[in-house]
Amino acid sequence: MNFPALKNDRILRAARGEEVDRIPVWVMRQAGRYLPEFRELRSRYDFFTICRTPELACEVTLQPIQRYDLDASIIFSDILVIVQALGMIVEMQPSVGPVIPDPLKEPIDLDRLNQSIDVKQELGYVFEAITLTRHRLNGQVPLIGFTGAPWTLMCYMIEGGGSKTMSKAKKWLYKYPEESKKLLQILTDIIVKYLIEQVNAGAQMLQVFESNAEYLNSELFDRFSGPYLSAICSRVKNELKGNSVPMVVFAKGGHYAMKQLSTFDYDVIGLDWTIDPDEARKIVGNNITLQGNLDPCSLYGPSEQIKEMVKSMASKFTKHRYIANLGHGIYPDVDPEHLRVMIDAVHEC
């Protein structure tokens, strides 16, 4: 596709364990609601219209890159586009978030999913947005592609939206374990194809979001999350072979699974803000890059405090095999200038 030459490969080098001149930094949800330029665009277009329109998705992806000295961009999309591709309706409701009006209630409901989807056809708009964005970035920084993990997507499909307990989804794990595995396998197969096509379209790094790991324990993780996360990584890398890109797994709330995660062949493990960097390094060893893990709420604090927290975080992780980030996505009411303070502080470490 004759993409422009990459001028800043700092994050890719860090992911591979190579030497870097300074700590690379990007932020989860860096293209989104905390930016006034995004809110202006969002006032004119529906959320999923932006996701499905490559020109708009590209514009939003570039907004934080034009504003900050970041070391990576991440394509603007949503983890639930896979759920939509399976034939379920997903609505983005103001001050509520994603809502699925007709969720899965019983195993028989699996029959209404479009299990044999053509990923290129159903999710082609994501790939078009990635290719367009790679060109528009002009090699400034790498472009990250992403997906939700099977368990996290399953939660939305059964709960019909967010939940404080995920009790409906977890009920499936206990009451319908085999049907749960069937659904998780359906999602895994689609995710593998989806990630491969993202790389073919121009993504230079991939992140798998297991955002609902916190609702599991070690036993449930080993049965209903870990095997699928592992399969995604190995299958994607095996398919891509010579075109392999660094892969990140982020299991929010998954302290209990750190050791297992370190065996799955991901190049990078993302950490939430509740995990001590020294402890994480002891568990995963020195051959995996760590990413994270500043508390997103710390960006509400004064600038000097943010700088001190970044300095402390960076000193614990050190420059080797480390990518700076928040421990979860940036919140919509954060002052954009406070994010600038964090990014600049990372680069000064």
C-alpha positions as CSV (number, residue, x, y, z in Angstrom):
1,M,0.0,0.0,0.0
2,N,3.1,2.2,-0.1
3,F,2.7,3.7,3.4
4,P,4.9,6.6,4.3
5,A,8.1,5.7,6.2
6,L,7.8,5.6,10.0
7,K,9.6,8.4,11.7
8,N,9.0,7.4,15.3
9,D,9.1,3.7,16.1
10,R,9.8,4.2,19.8
11,I,6.7,2.3,20.9
12,L,7.4,-0.7,18.6
13,R,11.0,-0.9,19.9
14,A,9.8,-0.8,23.5
15,A,7.3,-3.6,22.7
16,R,10.0,-5.7,21.2
17,G,12.4,-5.1,24.2
18,E,14.8,-3.0,22.1
19,E,16.6,0.1,23.4
20,V,14.7,3.4,23.3
21,D,16.0,7.0,23.8
22,R,13.0,7.9,26.0
23,I,9.9,6.2,27.4
24,P,7.1,6.0,24.8
25,V,3.6,7.1,25.8
26,W,0.1,6.8,24.5
27,V,-3.3,6.9,26.3
28,M,-6.3,4.6,26.2
29,R,-9.3,6.4,24.7
30,Q,-7.0,9.2,23.7
31,A,-9.4,9.9,20.8
32,G,-12.6,10.7,22.5
33,R,-15.0,12.7,24.6
34,Y,-12.5,14.7,26.7
35,L,-11.4,16.6,23.6
36,P,-13.6,19.6,22.6
37,E,-12.9,19.0,19.0
38,F,-14.3,15.5,19.3
39,R,-17.4,16.7,21.1
40,E,-18.0,19.2,18.3
41,L,-17.8,16.5,15.7
42,R,-20.0,14.2,17.9
43,S,-22.7,16.9,18.1
44,R,-23.1,16.5,14.3
45,Y,-22.8,12.7,13.9
46,D,-24.0,9.6,15.7
47,F,-21.3,7.7,17.5
48,F,-21.5,4.6,15.3
49,T,-21.8,6.8,12.2
50,I,-18.3,8.1,13.1
51,C,-17.0,4.6,13.5
52,R,-18.5,3.5,10.2
53,T,-17.3,6.4,8.2
54,P,-13.6,6.0,7.4
55,E,-13.0,9.7,6.8
56,L,-14.6,10.7,10.2
57,A,-12.9,7.8,12.1
58,C,-9.6,9.0,10.6
59,E,-10.2,12.6,11.6
60,V,-11.0,11.6,15.2
61,T,-8.0,9.3,15.4
62,L,-5.7,12.2,14.4
63,Q,-7.1,14.8,16.8
64,P,-4.9,13.8,19.8
65,I,-1.9,13.4,17.5
66,Q,-2.3,17.0,16.3
67,R,-2.6,18.2,19.9
68,Y,0.0,16.2,21.9
69,D,3.5,14.8,21.6
70,L,2.3,11.1,21.6
71,D,4.2,8.1,20.5
72,A,1.3,6.2,19.0
73,S,-2.2,6.7,17.6
74,I,-5.0,4.2,18.1
75,I,-7.8,3.8,15.5
76,F,-11.1,5.3,16.5
77,S,-13.6,2.5,16.7
78,D,-15.4,0.5,19.4
79,I,-15.1,-3.1,20.7
80,L,-18.8,-3.7,20.0
81,V,-18.5,-3.5,16.2
82,I,-17.9,-7.2,16.4
83,V,-21.2,-7.7,18.2
84,Q,-23.0,-5.6,15.5
85,A,-21.3,-7.8,12.8
86,L,-22.9,-10.8,14.5
87,G,-26.3,-9.3,13.9
88,M,-27.1,-7.7,17.3
89,I,-28.3,-4.1,17.6
90,V,-26.0,-1.8,19.6
91,E,-27.0,1.7,20.5
92,M,-24.8,4.4,22.1
93,Q,-27.1,6.3,24.5
94,P,-26.1,9.6,26.0
95,S,-24.8,9.4,29.6
96,V,-25.5,5.7,29.6
97,G,-23.1,4.2,27.1
98,P,-23.6,1.2,24.9
99,V,-27.0,-0.6,25.1
100,I,-28.0,-3.8,23.4
101,P,-31.8,-3.8,23.4
102,D,-32.2,-7.5,22.7
103,P,-29.5,-9.3,24.6
104,L,-28.8,-13.1,24.7
105,K,-31.0,-14.6,27.4
106,E,-30.8,-18.4,26.9
107,P,-28.4,-20.6,24.9
108,I,-31.1,-21.0,22.1
109,D,-30.4,-17.3,21.4
110,L,-27.0,-18.2,20.0
111,D,-28.9,-19.4,16.9
112,R,-29.8,-15.9,16.0
113,L,-26.1,-14.8,15.7
114,N,-24.7,-14.6,12.2
115,Q,-21.8,-16.9,12.9
116,S,-20.4,-17.2,9.4
117,I,-19.8,-13.5,8.8
118,D,-17.5,-12.2,6.2
119,V,-15.2,-10.1,8.3
120,K,-13.9,-8.1,5.3
121,Q,-17.5,-7.3,4.2
122,E,-19.0,-6.6,7.7
123,L,-16.1,-4.7,9.2
124,G,-14.5,-3.3,6.1
125,Y,-15.1,0.2,7.2
126,V,-12.6,-0.3,10.1
127,F,-10.0,-1.6,7.7
128,E,-10.6,1.4,5.3
129,A,-10.2,3.8,8.2
130,I,-6.9,2.1,9.2
131,T,-5.5,2.4,5.7
132,L,-6.6,6.0,5.3
133,T,-5.2,6.9,8.8
134,R,-1.8,5.3,8.1
135,H,-1.5,7.5,5.0
136,R,-2.7,10.6,6.8
137,L,-0.3,10.0,9.7
138,N,2.5,10.3,7.2
139,G,4.7,8.1,9.3
140,Q,4.5,10.5,12.4
141,V,3.8,7.6,14.8
142,P,2.6,4.0,14.6
143,L,-1.1,3.1,14.4
144,I,-2.6,0.7,16.9
145,G,-5.5,-1.6,16.1
146,F,-7.6,-3.3,18.7
147,T,-10.4,-5.6,19.7
148,G,-12.4,-6.5,22.7
149,A,-11.6,-10.0,24.1
150,P,-14.2,-12.8,24.0
151,W,-15.3,-12.8,27.6
152,T,-15.7,-9.0,27.6
153,L,-17.8,-9.1,24.5
154,M,-19.8,-12.0,25.9
155,C,-20.6,-9.8,28.9
156,Y,-22.1,-7.0,26.8
157,M,-24.0,-9.5,24.6
158,I,-25.7,-11.1,27.7
159,E,-26.0,-8.1,30.1
160,G,-27.3,-5.8,27.3
161,G,-24.8,-3.0,28.4
162,G,-22.6,-2.2,31.4
163,S,-23.1,-3.9,34.7
164,K,-21.7,-3.6,38.3
165,T,-21.8,-7.4,38.8
166,M,-21.9,-9.1,35.4
167,S,-24.2,-11.5,37.1
168,K,-26.2,-12.4,34.0
169,A,-23.1,-13.2,32.0
170,K,-21.5,-15.1,35.0
171,K,-24.8,-17.1,35.3
172,W,-24.0,-18.5,31.9
173,L,-20.5,-19.6,33.0
174,Y,-22.1,-21.6,35.9
175,K,-25.4,-22.7,34.4
176,Y,-24.4,-23.1,30.7
177,P,-20.6,-23.7,30.7
178,E,-20.5,-25.6,27.3
179,E,-22.7,-23.0,25.6
180,S,-20.6,-20.3,27.1
181,K,-17.5,-21.9,25.5
182,K,-19.3,-22.2,22.2
183,L,-20.0,-18.4,22.3
184,L,-16.5,-17.6,23.3
185,Q,-15.1,-19.8,20.5
186,I,-17.4,-18.0,17.9
187,L,-16.1,-14.7,19.1
188,T,-12.4,-15.9,19.1
189,D,-12.7,-17.1,15.5
190,I,-14.0,-13.7,14.4
191,I,-11.5,-11.7,16.5
192,V,-8.6,-13.6,14.9
193,K,-9.8,-12.7,11.4
194,Y,-10.5,-9.2,12.5
195,L,-7.1,-8.6,13.9
196,I,-5.3,-10.1,10.9
197,E,-7.3,-7.8,8.5
198,Q,-6.4,-4.8,10.7
199,V,-2.7,-5.6,10.2
200,N,-3.2,-6.2,6.5
201,A,-4.9,-2.8,6.4
202,G,-2.0,-1.1,8.1
203,A,-2.2,-1.5,11.9
204,Q,1.4,-1.7,13.3
205,M,0.5,-2.9,16.8
206,L,-2.6,-4.7,18.3
207,Q,-4.3,-4.5,21.7
208,V,-6.8,-7.0,23.1
209,F,-9.0,-5.5,25.7
210,E,-10.2,-7.9,28.4
211,S,-11.9,-5.1,30.2
212,N,-14.1,-7.4,32.4
213,A,-11.4,-9.6,33.8
214,E,-12.1,-8.2,37.2
215,Y,-15.4,-10.1,37.4
216,L,-13.6,-13.5,37.2
217,N,-11.4,-15.4,39.6
218,S,-8.4,-17.7,38.7
219,E,-10.6,-20.7,38.1
220,L,-13.1,-18.9,35.9
221,F,-10.3,-17.1,34.0
222,D,-8.5,-20.4,33.3
223,R,-11.7,-21.8,31.8
224,F,-13.4,-18.9,30.1
225,S,-10.8,-16.2,29.3
226,G,-7.2,-17.4,29.3
227,P,-7.5,-20.1,26.7
228,Y,-9.2,-17.7,24.2
229,L,-6.7,-14.9,24.9
230,S,-3.9,-17.3,24.3
231,A,-5.4,-18.7,21.1
232,I,-6.0,-15.2,19.7
233,C,-2.3,-14.3,20.1
234,S,-0.9,-17.6,18.8
235,R,-3.3,-17.8,15.8
236,V,-2.8,-14.2,14.8
237,K,1.0,-14.4,15.0
238,N,1.0,-17.8,13.1
239,E,-1.2,-16.4,10.3
240,L,0.8,-13.2,9.9
241,K,4.2,-14.9,10.2
242,G,6.6,-12.4,8.4
243,N,4.2,-9.5,8.9
244,S,3.8,-10.1,12.7
245,V,3.3,-7.0,14.8
246,P,3.6,-6.5,18.6
247,M,0.5,-7.6,20.5
248,V,-0.7,-6.2,23.8
249,V,-3.1,-7.8,26.3
250,F,-4.9,-5.6,28.8
251,A,-6.9,-7.5,31.5
252,K,-8.4,-4.9,33.7
253,G,-8.6,-6.1,37.3
254,G,-6.8,-9.3,36.4
255,H,-4.1,-9.3,39.1
256,Y,-4.8,-12.9,39.8
257,A,-3.9,-13.9,36.2
258,M,-0.6,-12.0,35.7
259,K,1.4,-15.3,35.7
260,Q,-0.9,-16.9,33.2
261,L,-1.0,-13.8,31.0
262,S,2.8,-13.9,30.8
263,T,2.7,-17.4,29.2
264,F,0.4,-16.4,26.3
265,D,3.1,-15.0,24.0
266,Y,1.9,-11.4,24.1
267,D,4.7,-8.9,23.7
268,V,3.2,-6.4,26.1
269,I,1.0,-6.8,29.2
270,G,-1.1,-3.7,30.1
271,L,-1.6,-3.0,33.8
272,D,-4.4,-1.2,35.5
273,W,-3.6,1.4,38.2
274,T,-4.1,-1.0,41.2
275,I,-1.1,-3.1,40.4
276,D,2.3,-2.2,41.8
277,P,4.9,-2.1,39.0
278,D,7.6,-3.8,41.0
279,E,5.2,-6.7,41.9
280,A,4.1,-7.0,38.2
281,R,7.7,-7.2,37.0
282,K,8.6,-9.9,39.5
283,I,5.6,-12.0,38.3
284,V,6.0,-11.7,34.6
285,G,9.9,-11.6,34.4
286,N,12.1,-9.4,32.3
287,N,11.2,-10.6,28.8
288,I,7.8,-9.0,28.5
289,T,7.1,-5.3,28.1
290,L,4.8,-3.7,30.7
291,Q,2.3,-0.9,29.8
292,G,0.5,1.5,32.2
293,N,-0.5,2.3,34.8
294,L,-1.2,5.8,36.1
295,D,-4.6,6.1,37.8
296,P,-6.9,8.0,35.3
297,C,-8.3,10.0,38.2
298,S,-4.8,11.4,38.9
299,L,-5.4,13.7,35.9
300,Y,-7.9,15.6,38.0
301,G,-5.1,16.7,40.3
302,P,-2.9,19.8,40.0
303,S,0.0,19.8,37.5
304,E,2.8,19.4,40.0
305,Q,1.2,16.4,41.5
306,I,0.7,14.8,38.1
307,K,4.4,15.3,37.3
308,E,5.5,13.8,40.6
309,M,3.2,10.7,40.1
310,V,4.6,10.2,36.6
311,K,8.1,10.5,37.8
312,S,7.5,7.9,40.5
313,M,5.8,5.6,38.1
314,A,8.6,5.8,35.5
315,S,11.3,5.2,38.1
316,K,9.6,2.0,39.2
317,F,9.1,0.7,35.6
318,T,12.4,2.0,34.3
319,K,13.0,2.7,30.6
320,H,13.6,-0.9,29.6
321,R,10.6,-2.8,28.3
322,Y,8.1,-0.1,29.3
323,I,5.3,1.9,27.6
324,A,3.7,4.6,29.7
325,N,-0.1,4.8,29.7
326,L,-3.0,5.3,32.1
327,G,-4.3,2.2,34.0
328,H,-7.6,2.5,32.0
329,G,-9.1,4.9,29.6
330,I,-9.1,8.7,30.1
331,Y,-12.3,10.0,31.6
332,P,-14.5,12.4,29.6
333,D,-14.4,15.3,32.1
334,V,-10.6,15.5,32.4
335,D,-9.0,18.8,31.4
336,P,-7.1,18.1,28.2
337,E,-4.2,20.3,29.4
338,H,-3.7,17.9,32.3
339,L,-3.1,15.1,29.8
340,R,-0.5,17.3,28.2
341,V,1.2,17.6,31.6
342,M,1.3,13.8,31.9
343,I,2.7,13.2,28.4
344,D,5.4,15.9,28.7
345,A,6.3,14.5,32.2
346,V,6.8,11.0,30.7
347,H,9.1,12.4,28.0
348,E,11.2,14.2,30.6
349,C,11.8,11.0,32.6
